[in-house]
Amino acid sequence: MTLRVTGDITSAEDRAVHDEGSGSSDDLRCRLCGGALQAETLLTIERAPQGAQAFLTSEQLSADGPITLDIRQCPDCGLVQACSPPVPNWQHVIRSRGYSPAMSELRRRQVRHFLENYPSGGRRVIEAGCGRGDLLEILRDCGATPFGLEASLAAVLAGRERGLSIEHGYPASGRAIHGGPFDAFVTSNVIEHAVDPRDFLRGLRQNLRSQAVGMVEVPSFERMLEQRRSFDFIADHLSYFTVDTLRLALEMAGFEVLEVSREWWVDDIVAFVRVRPLADWVGAQQELDAAVADIREFIDGHARDGRSVAVWGASHQALTLLALAQCEHVAYVIDSAPFKQGFFTPATHLPVVAPAHVALDPPAAILVMAAGYSDEVVHSLRDGMRYRGVIGVLRGNRVELVDGLEAGAT
């Protein structure tokens, strides 16, 4: 269970978020995907406490009063969420799990499962929203090298007194976390409090190594639905995740979800993730340059005796390559699609003609750039149209001669 410490809004960021959460129902946007929230509320709780942990001193009683919770769902991504302003100091967390031996033992089993079954090549683990460091101690006992990130300065100082490495702060895009990049991360019962859960997760990902893994835990909205627990909506929780919406949030933030379930704790959802690898485009520019050079060599090398070269294929790939090659010796582009014939190619301004045009104006060579149709086109040229000039085919990034025949009469 996650407890929130309330108090005055102390930073300009907190004030902006607080004001932002007070918008009209006409312009409410999903905090995960940005879509427009449904106009109808799922639930309105008119006399809710200002915070689940807004315990008061006697001096604060006169200023206290209930608030209204407005709960809606996003029709685009499905996330159920509170539209009421976030509690003050919504980034601050403390945890009560350290007071329960049974919960502490559950956490130890969970951490061992995570470290043993989802290796990342290293043991440096960051916990986002670590409070006073109860889980950090469990990580350390299980062989990891733990680091903490916590927005509550009081919790940071308390954790440091326990000998733990904790930085004062909160995950966000573009913010470097001291000690990173890390091999793994954990965050437990935190992102349901985040004004922008996607940015929270993205901020974590940006401080992780390329093969880093993570463990994310949130309260289960399925559990609330199963038991019809409408009283589980609280001012502190802004997002109410299901297995599906948690998976979506993680994937939108750049993670590959390896496992997600409600097996660890009946009221929670636990997901194990890995940083999703980016496409490997190393060398792509060199490969493209090589393809263009091969095309130029074929076209310029086979234009002879006043006869130019034709290209078969007005596909998007061929149009791009022709524009890059800028060859002067291309007479026309052949394409079987009638809706392309009679027009000119963009950028290179070459006429697009029907296949029958080859017999009327035979080129010295034909370069086939028809992707998956290339073999069919070659067969049509050789066996159907009896073309006996040189044929080259772009396969991958290279031009290959179909056979050894040189240009000749058709």
BATORZA-281404 format. One record per residue (C-alpha): x, y, z. Coordinates in nm, 3 decimals. Layout:
SITE      xx      yy      zz
SITE       X       Y       Z
...
END
This chain:
SITE      xx      yy      zz
SITE   0.000   0.000   0.000
SITE   0.127   0.347  -0.086
SITE   0.071   0.639   0.149
SITE   0.085   1.001   0.044
SITE   0.206   1.290   0.257
SITE   0.000   1.601   0.195
SITE   0.082   1.961   0.265
SITE   0.120   2.294   0.087
SITE   0.193   2.299  -0.285
SITE   0.556   2.393  -0.267
SITE   0.679   2.424  -0.626
SITE   0.577   2.607  -0.941
SITE   0.547   2.268  -1.113
SITE   0.305   2.142  -0.847
SITE   0.098   2.461  -0.874
SITE   0.077   2.428  -1.255
SITE  -0.035   2.067  -1.227
SITE  -0.288   2.154  -0.958
SITE  -0.435   2.432  -1.172
SITE  -0.431   2.212  -1.483
SITE  -0.638   1.947  -1.308
SITE  -0.915   2.198  -1.244
SITE  -1.016   2.242  -1.610
SITE  -1.376   2.223  -1.733
SITE  -1.531   1.892  -1.836
SITE  -1.541   2.017  -2.198
SITE  -1.160   2.004  -2.240
SITE  -1.061   1.709  -2.023
SITE  -0.790   1.497  -2.183
SITE  -0.665   1.149  -2.103
SITE  -0.350   1.161  -1.894
SITE  -0.213   0.858  -2.083
SITE  -0.298   0.895  -2.453
SITE  -0.423   1.255  -2.473
SITE  -0.764   1.162  -2.614
SITE  -1.083   1.338  -2.512
SITE  -1.241   1.180  -2.205
SITE  -1.601   1.066  -2.221
SITE  -1.853   1.333  -2.132
SITE  -2.035   1.113  -1.882
SITE  -1.879   1.040  -1.547
SITE  -1.845   0.682  -1.430
SITE  -1.882   0.794  -1.072
SITE  -1.901   1.113  -0.870
SITE  -1.806   1.104  -0.503
SITE  -1.923   1.434  -0.358
SITE  -1.781   1.409  -0.005
SITE  -1.439   1.248  -0.037
SITE  -1.143   1.320   0.193
SITE  -0.888   1.561   0.048
SITE  -0.631   1.282   0.061
SITE  -0.603   0.925   0.182
SITE  -0.324   1.029   0.415
SITE  -0.436   1.386   0.486
SITE  -0.424   1.334   0.863
SITE  -0.471   1.661   1.046
SITE  -0.337   1.835   1.348
SITE  -0.584   2.012   1.573
SITE  -0.480   2.344   1.421
SITE  -0.572   2.225   1.069
SITE  -0.924   2.105   1.147
SITE  -1.101   2.433   1.078
SITE  -0.956   2.460   0.726
SITE  -1.039   2.104   0.626
SITE  -1.338   1.997   0.420
SITE  -1.445   1.727   0.175
SITE  -1.384   1.740  -0.199
SITE  -1.563   1.599  -0.505
SITE  -1.403   1.315  -0.703
SITE  -1.496   1.300  -1.073
SITE  -1.410   0.959  -1.228
SITE  -1.416   0.914  -1.607
SITE  -1.282   0.676  -1.870
SITE  -1.092   0.739  -2.192
SITE  -1.280   0.583  -2.486
SITE  -0.958   0.565  -2.689
SITE  -0.717   0.380  -2.458
SITE  -0.962   0.266  -2.189
SITE  -0.784   0.415  -1.887
SITE  -1.013   0.499  -1.596
SITE  -0.895   0.815  -1.422
SITE  -0.980   1.090  -1.180
SITE  -1.043   1.435  -1.324
SITE  -1.018   1.612  -0.989
SITE  -0.699   1.806  -0.908
SITE  -0.410   1.597  -0.772
SITE  -0.338   1.611  -0.403
SITE  -0.068   1.858  -0.297
SITE   0.277   1.703  -0.294
SITE   0.145   1.421  -0.512
SITE   0.501   1.317  -0.595
SITE   0.585   1.231  -0.233
SITE   0.552   0.870  -0.118
SITE   0.597   0.676   0.202
SITE   0.508   0.312   0.247
SITE   0.352   0.108   0.523
SITE   0.471  -0.226   0.389
SITE   0.771  -0.219   0.622
SITE   0.537  -0.265   0.917
SITE   0.409  -0.601   0.787
SITE   0.641  -0.904   0.812
SITE   0.416  -1.100   0.575
SITE   0.431  -0.823   0.313
SITE   0.808  -0.790   0.354
SITE   0.850  -1.161   0.288
SITE   0.625  -1.137  -0.019
SITE   0.846  -0.854  -0.147
SITE   1.159  -1.062  -0.092
SITE   1.015  -1.348  -0.300
SITE   0.905  -1.103  -0.565
SITE   1.247  -0.935  -0.586
SITE   1.428  -1.270  -0.602
SITE   1.193  -1.379  -0.882
SITE   1.263  -1.056  -1.070
SITE   1.642  -1.070  -1.036
SITE   1.669  -1.442  -1.115
SITE   1.422  -1.466  -1.403
SITE   1.482  -1.135  -1.581
SITE   1.859  -1.085  -1.599
SITE   1.985  -0.765  -1.756
SITE   2.359  -0.818  -1.751
SITE   2.408  -0.603  -1.442
SITE   2.287  -0.552  -1.085
SITE   2.248  -0.174  -1.064
SITE   1.876  -0.118  -0.989
SITE   1.694   0.214  -0.955
SITE   1.369   0.236  -0.760
SITE   1.152   0.532  -0.857
SITE   0.944   0.652  -0.565
SITE   1.142   0.464  -0.304
SITE   1.012   0.642   0.006
SITE   1.240   0.573   0.304
SITE   1.399   0.276   0.126
SITE   1.225  -0.039   0.254
SITE   1.238  -0.205  -0.089
SITE   1.590  -0.078  -0.147
SITE   1.703  -0.277   0.154
SITE   1.536  -0.589   0.016
SITE   1.706  -0.534  -0.321
SITE   2.040  -0.500  -0.145
SITE   1.980  -0.816   0.060
SITE   1.903  -1.005  -0.263
SITE   2.235  -0.911  -0.422
SITE   2.148  -0.599  -0.622
SITE   2.317  -0.262  -0.601
SITE   2.018  -0.037  -0.529
SITE   1.969   0.334  -0.596
SITE   1.661   0.530  -0.499
SITE   1.478   0.829  -0.640
SITE   1.230   1.005  -0.414
SITE   1.057   1.344  -0.427
SITE   1.002   1.376  -0.052
SITE   1.312   1.533   0.100
SITE   1.217   1.405   0.444
SITE   1.201   1.049   0.309
SITE   1.532   1.096   0.127
SITE   1.707   1.203   0.445
SITE   1.550   0.918   0.643
SITE   1.669   0.668   0.384
SITE   2.019   0.809   0.376
SITE   2.039   0.767   0.753
SITE   1.984   0.397   0.686
SITE   2.291   0.394   0.462
SITE   2.098   0.392   0.134
SITE   2.185   0.578  -0.185
SITE   1.881   0.796  -0.259
SITE   1.857   1.099  -0.487
SITE   1.603   1.374  -0.434
SITE   1.386   1.400  -0.746
SITE   1.114   1.260  -0.968
SITE   1.134   1.083  -1.308
SITE   1.054   1.297  -1.611
SITE   1.157   1.311  -1.975
SITE   1.497   1.473  -2.018
SITE   1.597   1.446  -1.651
SITE   1.918   1.254  -1.584
SITE   1.919   1.045  -1.267
SITE   2.246   1.042  -1.077
SITE   2.422   0.706  -1.104
SITE   2.261   0.609  -1.434
SITE   2.227   0.448  -1.673
SITE   2.092   0.155  -1.473
SITE   2.059  -0.215  -1.549
SITE   1.710  -0.247  -1.404
SITE   1.433  -0.052  -1.233
SITE   1.142  -0.110  -1.001
SITE   0.850   0.112  -0.918
SITE   0.580  -0.009  -0.683
SITE   0.242   0.160  -0.635
SITE   0.361   0.493  -0.771
SITE   0.244   0.559  -1.127
SITE  -0.122   0.559  -1.027
SITE  -0.037   0.887  -0.847
SITE   0.145   1.041  -1.147
SITE  -0.016   1.334  -1.326
SITE   0.155   1.210  -1.644
SITE   0.223   0.835  -1.609
SITE   0.364   0.807  -1.960
SITE   0.619   1.080  -1.894
SITE   0.709   0.915  -1.562
SITE   0.783   0.585  -1.737
SITE   0.961   0.756  -2.026
SITE   1.180   0.944  -1.781
SITE   1.280   0.612  -1.628
SITE   1.352   0.451  -1.965
SITE   1.582   0.734  -2.064
SITE   1.803   0.648  -1.765
SITE   1.831   0.275  -1.843
SITE   2.075   0.067  -2.045
SITE   1.961  -0.076  -2.377
SITE   1.881  -0.423  -2.235
SITE   1.750  -0.307  -1.898
SITE   1.454  -0.481  -1.736
SITE   1.195  -0.352  -1.493
SITE   0.921  -0.446  -1.248
SITE   0.613  -0.225  -1.223
SITE   0.333  -0.266  -0.970
SITE   0.001  -0.082  -0.950
SITE  -0.332  -0.137  -0.773
SITE  -0.571  -0.352  -0.975
SITE  -0.883  -0.186  -1.110
SITE  -1.009  -0.536  -1.199
SITE  -1.017  -0.611  -0.827
SITE  -1.227  -0.300  -0.766
SITE  -1.468  -0.408  -1.039
SITE  -1.494  -0.765  -0.915
SITE  -1.586  -0.656  -0.565
SITE  -1.777  -0.342  -0.671
SITE  -1.554  -0.136  -0.442
SITE  -1.649   0.215  -0.546
SITE  -1.510   0.341  -0.216
SITE  -1.158   0.251  -0.342
SITE  -1.151   0.569  -0.551
SITE  -0.938   0.819  -0.361
SITE  -0.800   1.166  -0.425
SITE  -0.443   1.032  -0.422
SITE  -0.493   0.793  -0.714
SITE  -0.529   0.962  -1.052
SITE  -0.513   0.649  -1.274
SITE  -0.685   0.313  -1.225
SITE  -0.508   0.046  -1.427
SITE  -0.627  -0.285  -1.560
SITE  -0.389  -0.546  -1.697
SITE  -0.461  -0.414  -2.047
SITE  -0.419  -0.044  -1.972
SITE  -0.102  -0.104  -1.772
SITE   0.040  -0.300  -2.065
SITE  -0.057  -0.017  -2.300
SITE   0.103   0.248  -2.078
SITE   0.429   0.053  -2.063
SITE   0.437  -0.008  -2.436
SITE   0.363   0.358  -2.511
SITE   0.662   0.453  -2.294
SITE   0.902   0.229  -2.488
SITE   0.894  -0.100  -2.300
SITE   0.837  -0.455  -2.415
SITE   0.605  -0.629  -2.169
SITE   0.747  -0.972  -2.085
SITE   0.483  -1.073  -1.829
SITE   0.190  -0.905  -1.661
SITE  -0.042  -1.066  -1.408
SITE  -0.230  -1.033  -1.080
SITE  -0.063  -1.336  -0.927
SITE   0.172  -1.172  -0.678
SITE  -0.082  -0.986  -0.468
SITE  -0.457  -1.006  -0.506
SITE  -0.512  -0.630  -0.505
SITE  -0.223  -0.544  -0.738
SITE  -0.102  -0.593  -1.095
SITE   0.266  -0.670  -1.153
SITE   0.440  -0.632  -1.488
SITE   0.791  -0.736  -1.585
SITE   0.932  -0.544  -1.879
SITE   1.239  -0.486  -2.091
SITE   1.349  -0.172  -2.275
SITE   1.221  -0.215  -2.629
SITE   1.515  -0.214  -2.874
SITE   1.514   0.048  -3.145
SITE   1.542  -0.045  -3.511
SITE   1.899  -0.121  -3.612
SITE   1.974   0.127  -3.890
SITE   2.350   0.131  -3.847
SITE   2.501   0.158  -4.195
SITE   2.168   0.244  -4.358
SITE   2.304   0.558  -4.525
SITE   2.597   0.367  -4.674
SITE   2.360   0.096  -4.800
SITE   2.135   0.353  -4.963
SITE   2.430   0.528  -5.124
SITE   2.553   0.194  -5.259
SITE   2.214   0.117  -5.413
SITE   2.199   0.457  -5.583
SITE   2.556   0.415  -5.712
SITE   2.469   0.071  -5.855
SITE   2.163   0.214  -6.030
SITE   2.368   0.497  -6.183
SITE   2.635   0.254  -6.298
SITE   2.380   0.028  -6.466
SITE   2.191   0.309  -6.639
SITE   2.492   0.514  -6.748
SITE   2.687   0.204  -6.847
SITE   2.419   0.062  -7.077
SITE   2.301   0.378  -7.251
SITE   2.474   0.353  -7.591
SITE   2.439   0.434  -7.960
SITE   2.187   0.705  -7.888
SITE   1.959   0.461  -7.710
SITE   1.854   0.524  -7.351
SITE   1.757   0.291  -7.069
SITE   1.406   0.228  -6.939
SITE   1.299   0.151  -6.585
SITE   1.021  -0.096  -6.511
SITE   0.833  -0.002  -6.196
SITE   0.665   0.317  -6.080
SITE   0.647   0.199  -5.719
SITE   0.730   0.431  -5.433
SITE   1.070   0.260  -5.398
SITE   1.154   0.312  -5.763
SITE   1.040   0.675  -5.759
SITE   1.263   0.751  -5.460
SITE   1.568   0.577  -5.611
SITE   1.522   0.751  -5.946
SITE   1.502   1.087  -5.770
SITE   1.824   1.011  -5.583
SITE   2.010   0.874  -5.887
SITE   1.926   1.174  -6.113
SITE   2.023   0.978  -6.424
SITE   2.004   1.158  -6.759
SITE   1.978   0.844  -6.970
SITE   1.636   0.717  -6.861
SITE   1.385   0.747  -7.145
SITE   1.069   0.636  -6.969
SITE   0.923   0.433  -6.682
SITE   0.714   0.123  -6.754
SITE   0.427   0.021  -6.528
SITE   0.140  -0.220  -6.573
SITE  -0.105  -0.013  -6.368
SITE  -0.329   0.182  -6.609
SITE  -0.394   0.460  -6.356
SITE  -0.022   0.552  -6.363
SITE   0.016   0.549  -6.741
SITE   0.006   0.879  -6.927
SITE   0.141   1.073  -6.630
SITE   0.492   1.179  -6.525
SITE   0.698   1.069  -6.228
SITE   0.740   1.315  -5.939
SITE   1.081   1.479  -5.899
SITE   1.229   1.319  -6.217
SITE   0.943   1.406  -6.459
SITE   0.973   1.087  -6.666
SITE   0.676   0.964  -6.870
SITE   0.503   0.653  -6.738
SITE   0.406   0.417  -7.021
SITE   0.239   0.080  -7.070
SITE   0.450  -0.234  -7.130
SITE   0.351  -0.230  -7.499
SITE   0.561   0.084  -7.541
SITE   0.880  -0.127  -7.520
SITE   0.815  -0.264  -7.869
SITE   0.754   0.086  -8.009
SITE   1.065   0.244  -7.857
SITE   1.308  -0.035  -7.757
SITE   1.557   0.075  -7.492
SITE   1.917  -0.043  -7.480
SITE   1.852  -0.192  -7.135
SITE   1.577  -0.218  -6.880
SITE   1.627  -0.186  -6.507
SITE   1.352  -0.370  -6.320
SITE   1.264  -0.214  -5.985
SITE   0.936  -0.388  -5.916
SITE   1.005  -0.536  -5.572
SITE   0.812  -0.862  -5.531
SITE   0.694  -0.852  -5.894
SITE   1.046  -0.843  -6.040
SITE   1.066  -1.210  -6.142
SITE   0.724  -1.189  -6.304
SITE   0.834  -0.881  -6.499
SITE   1.154  -1.052  -6.620
SITE   0.955  -1.353  -6.735
SITE   0.717  -1.124  -6.923
SITE   1.005  -0.938  -7.090
SITE   1.197  -1.245  -7.199
SITE   0.924  -1.496  -7.279
SITE   0.619  -1.282  -7.349
SITE   0.763  -0.969  -7.512
SITE   1.078  -1.137  -7.650
SITE   1.292  -0.850  -7.532
SITE   1.660  -0.928  -7.594
SITE   1.828  -0.625  -7.446
SITE   2.010  -0.621  -7.113
SITE   1.792  -0.665  -6.808
SITE   1.904  -0.567  -6.460
SITE   1.704  -0.631  -6.145
SITE   1.736  -0.440  -5.820
SITE   1.747  -0.705  -5.548
SITE   1.793  -0.561  -5.204
SITE   2.051  -0.286  -5.250
SITE   2.231  -0.430  -5.555
SITE   2.158  -0.443  -5.928
SITE   2.196  -0.796  -6.070
SITE   2.210  -0.886  -6.440
SITE   1.946  -1.141  -6.533
SITE   2.178  -1.310  -6.783
SITE   2.487  -1.229  -6.984
SITE   2.305  -1.093  -7.288
SITE   2.413  -0.754  -7.406
SITE   2.185  -0.499  -7.562
SITE   2.053  -0.598  -7.901
SITE   1.757  -0.562  -8.125
SITE   1.421  -0.655  -7.978
END
